[in-house]
């Protein structure tokens, strides 16, 4: 498997624009996570899905952020409208639970810059 | 909510020395404690993990210990090498595979 695939790798956008980040998890994995990484706040869990259903979205900073998982092989994280403070590296990760917690595999991340 | 505290935030050692990173967690229901290594420009990658029914685990130069009573766990790297330089994260795993990351430790190994 190619691992978790995120696109784009880099995104530069103007404040107020809509941004969509994409993720393809590892085939067969039933958990998908979205994290945000900044120098100030470290790695924050934004939301995660189990079998395409959102389980916990308490980390989503505000209503401008939304995430979807229409099927087992694709997820999006959308920011609308974007703000400069949203600038960060966004990671997607996936895992397969086999009766107990297991390793999460991370993508390469999307570096978002909002100017 | 769940919280993981990690210390130190930065660690500088000479090649060949040992490095120790310590963490505490708050969620009593946590039962899975992985450690991740993140190199520049990449996503975090698992290096070792330990479950709540085990107190210690070793893999070559890396060892982890867990004290569930005190809610402490730690990472030990012996005979450090320059390629060990990276950011290390301790993680607390609870229900539904939820993984909460510590703030990270930037380890620098000097030749």
Interface residues (C-beta under 8 A of the other chain):
Chain A: X4 X31 X33 X35 X42 X43 X45 X48 X50 X55 X56 X58 X91 X93 X95 X97 X100 X101 X102 X103 X104 X105 X106 X107 X108 X109
Chain B: X1 X31 X32 X34 X41 X42 X43 X44 X45 X46 X49 X51 X89 X93 X94 X96 X97 X98 X99 X100 X101 X102 X103 X104
